[in-house]
Amino acid sequence: MRESKFYLFLGLGVLAFSIIWITLVFFQIEGDLGGYANTPRTIPFFLGICMSILGLVFLYQYKVGYVPKNKANPLQKNEIRNIIFCLILFVSYSYLLKYFGFLISTPIIVFFITRFLLGEKNWKLNYLFPVTITGLIYFIFIVLLKSSLPRGEIF
């Protein structure tokens, strides 16, 4: 018997919300998904798909037996350090986006996340993962969604 059904209920809740979200997108927002440029329906539909994937991830975590942290244990020092590091990183990312744009600032931030937050020591992963993630996001937004990404003031 499993100790906790937290991820089961969380996954089902997120999945139900995403299905309702996608349904409302199609019935409440005018537009199309196959056109050349973005329509008002494109980004909300994409977010609904992302929420569906997140719900499936939570259901998978339940299936493999993940258990949420015990609420009685307070945050550890390294967790507080990671939270502060993330806040500083995301604020600096917003400024980097403003001045250098998406293609320069995103690999830098993803590198810092993999190297210092996740503690990855493999240099191949530290350099290839940020470039791959940036390329994948660029492909999704520019090619598939025909959208634009932030361009910096300097570059």
C-alpha positions, -999 to +999 in steps of 0.1 A: +000+000+000+013+034-009+020+059+019+007+089+000-016+096-029-005+132-032+009+128-067-022+109-079-046+136-068-022+164-080-018+147-114-055+141-119-063+176-108-038+192-132-049+169-160-086+178-154-078+215-153-058+212-185-087+194-203-111+221-192-086+248-202-082+234-237-119+229-241-126+265-231-098+277-255-116+261-284-151+273-275-143+308-261-114+321-282-117+328-319-088+317-341-071+288-358-040+267-349-027+260-384-023+295-398+009+313-407+011+335-377-001+333-341-038+336-334-053+345-301-058+308-296-023+296-301-005+304-269-034+294-245-036+261-264+002+255-260-001+262-223-029+237-220-008+211-237+021+219-213-003+215-183-015+182-197+021+170-199+027+182-163-003+162-151+010+131-168+044+136-151+027+138-117+008+106-125+040+089-134+056+100-102+027+084-083+031+052-103+068+049-095+061+056-058+074+091-052+063+105-018+062+142-010+085+156+016+073+152+052+057+185+062+071+182+097+107+187+085+116+224+080+136+235+050+173+226+051+200+252+046+209+240+011+172+242+001+170+278+013+203+285-006+188+270-037+156+291-034+177+323-030+199+312-059+169+307-082+154+340-073+187+358-080+191+338-112+156+346-125+159+383-117+192+384-135+177+365-164+150+392-169+178+418-171+199+396-194+168+392-217+163+429-219+199+437-229+212+406-247+180+388-259+169+352-258+196+335-278+225+348-256+210+349-222+191+316-221+222+293-225+240+313-199+212+309-173+206+272-181+244+266-177+243+282-143+213+261-133+229+228-145+264+236-131+257+252-098+221+243-088+221+207-100+258+203-094+265+186-127+303+181-132+302+166-167+315+194-190+297+178-221+263+181-203+271+215-190+278+229-225+255+208-247+223+209-226+220+247-225+225+249-263+201+221-270+174+235-247+178+270-262+176+255-297+145+235-289+127+265-274+137+286-304+124+259-328+091+256-309+084+294-308+099+306-340+093+277-364+062+259-350+043+288-333+057+315-357+061+338-327+089+360-316+114+358-287+129+387-269+157+405-288+182+424-267+188+461-268+226+456-272+226+426-296 
